[in-house]
Amino acid sequence: MTTFTEKPTAITPNRELQSDEYFNETNHLIYCSKCNTPRQCRHELQGKVLIPSIRCKCQQEIFEQEEAQRKLHEKQMEIEHLKTSGLQDKSLYDYTFAKDNGSNPEMKLAHNYVSNWEEMKANASGLLIWGDVGTGKSFFAGCIANALLEKGVPVLMTKFSRILNMPQMKRSRI
């Protein structure tokens, strides 16, 4: 709760102390017993002194850690949503650079494409992937798709047979 006092020299705390706090007699503010930093500050407003609660150093560190965790969770949820809507076949989730066995020397191109995505996008550059059945074209494309999705880039990856089997009206939107 915010408290206004007429005098900035109150000699008692303006609220009840918690078990991990102490009252500093010098500046009349409440401090954290753990990190010894203030949990209050003093501001003057229209002739009155305002003493709001603030986070001490250790509370701020905990807050920042929790905020970082929350943001990480949010990003993971966004990536999961992108994968769900962008990878039409669940088996494509497994096509990642981490699972590459190194047998395809062209995989360096896929890494390079992802690493330079912003430039590739700006220049409208793409990759044409062709080859015989079983040569790893889908895996190659899936690695790129998953890596871009991990960066938060929306991707739509499906199989050509699925596009051919779509009604004409849906195909025109792709």
Stockholm file with secondary structure:
# STOCKHOLM 1.0

chainA/1-174         MTTFTEKPTAITPNRELQSDEYFNETNHLIYCSKCNTPRQCRHELQGKVLIPSIRCKCQQEIFEQEEAQRKLHEKQMEIEHLKTSGLQDKSLYDYTFAKDNGSNPEMKLAHNYVSNWEEMKANASGLLIWGDVGTGKSFFAGCIANALLEKGVPVLMTKFSRILNMPQMKRSRI
#=GR chainA/1-174 SS CCCEESCTTCSSCSSCCCTTEEEETTTTEEEETTTCCBSBCCEEETTEEECCBCCCHHHHHHHHHHHHHHHHHHHHHHHHHHHHHHBSSGGGGGCCGGGCCSCCTTHHHHHHHHHTHHHHHHTTCCCCCCCSTTSSHHHHHHHHHHHHHHTTCCCCBCCHHHHHTSCHHHHTTC
#=GC SS_cons         CCCEESCTTCSSCSSCCCTTEEEETTTTEEEETTTCCBSBCCEEETTEEECCBCCCHHHHHHHHHHHHHHHHHHHHHHHHHHHHHHBSSGGGGGCCGGGCCSCCTTHHHHHHHHHTHHHHHHTTCCCCCCCSTTSSHHHHHHHHHHHHHHTTCCCCBCCHHHHHTSCHHHHTTC
//
